[in-house]
Amino acid sequence: MTIKNVENITINGNGAGLTVDSTGYTGVTKLTVGDSATGAVSVTASTTTAVTASSTGATGTVSISGGSTQNATTGAAVTLSGAVGAITASSSALAAGTSAINGGTSVSYTASGETSGTITVGASTAPTGAVVISTTSASAGTNAMGAIAVTGGTTVSVTQTRGNVVATTDTMGTVTVTGSANTTGVTVTNSAIATASATVSGVVANTIAVNDVNTASTTKAGTITSVTASNFTTLTVAGTALTTLSATGGSGNITVTNSGLTTPTNKTLALTLDGQTAGNFADTNITGQC
């Protein structure tokens, strides 16, 4: 099939899924592909085409490669790569799915109904704009939320929220953020630690790790200057440029490592601790805290 000089194309299905490759189409600036049943939707597009793809079933998946921008809506996992612009995606029932997002400028991903699913951003190609990840666990409870790993972004914000019913306990996923040369700030917000009871939904915390792209370099200055974290077991921050650290609701050690450079970029740390129940604070090459 040959398509020329059609700017907007919409393709809908109601079955096992759809596979669309529009790279051979001429003049397409907007492509919308949707499956109203539980199917896998796969789209490949040129970088001049804005792509919107959806699969509305609870176990439906969306995969997009290329596109000027990407917008994905599905039940289960998403696999997104190759966008030259913004990426926006949501999963209404991630469950144990594996979502992977690479490339793009800004990235916004929201997932609910998670049981043990994992989320990876920037593993092969880091995004160059702000990254916002928000997840909510499944309501049935007793979920061990999967790991979240983000590489890149100018700023990174990760939020994990418990969705479990009372008298059950959910465990937050581990969060690891690895900066790129553009990353300046990281915020990780988790639901507060709680003991399950007949009237309370239980929450168990997990680890948070933030790594500056130049943390191991003896010559390159770090870029991450600000970290905010809440409700964790241990918090580790590795970087030579950190100036502000705010930690709330921790239950274990907080470690700041800034010993990569022969002369650290920063030696003064503005430190705020609130609700820390256990553990120690340790740093290297810091001459003052307040």
DASULJO-V495469 format. One record per helix or strand. SS is the DSSP state (h for helix, s for strand). FROM is the first residue (numbers start at 1). LEN is the number of residues. If there is no record, write none. Layout:
# DASULJO-V495469
[[SS FROM LEN] [SS FROM LEN]]
This chain:
# DASULJO-V495469
[[s 4 1] [s 8 6] [s 17 5] [s 26 1] [s 30 6] [s 40 6] [s 50 6] [s 61 6] [s 69 6] [s 78 6] [s 87 5] [s 95 1] [s 98 6] [s 107 8] [s 118 4] [s 127 1] [s 131 7] [s 144 1] [s 148 5] [s 155 7] [s 169 3] [s 175 4] [s 185 6] [s 194 1] [s 197 1] [s 200 1] [s 202 3] [s 208 4] [s 226 5] [s 235 4] [s 244 5] [s 254 4] [s 268 7] [s 281 3] [s 288 2]]
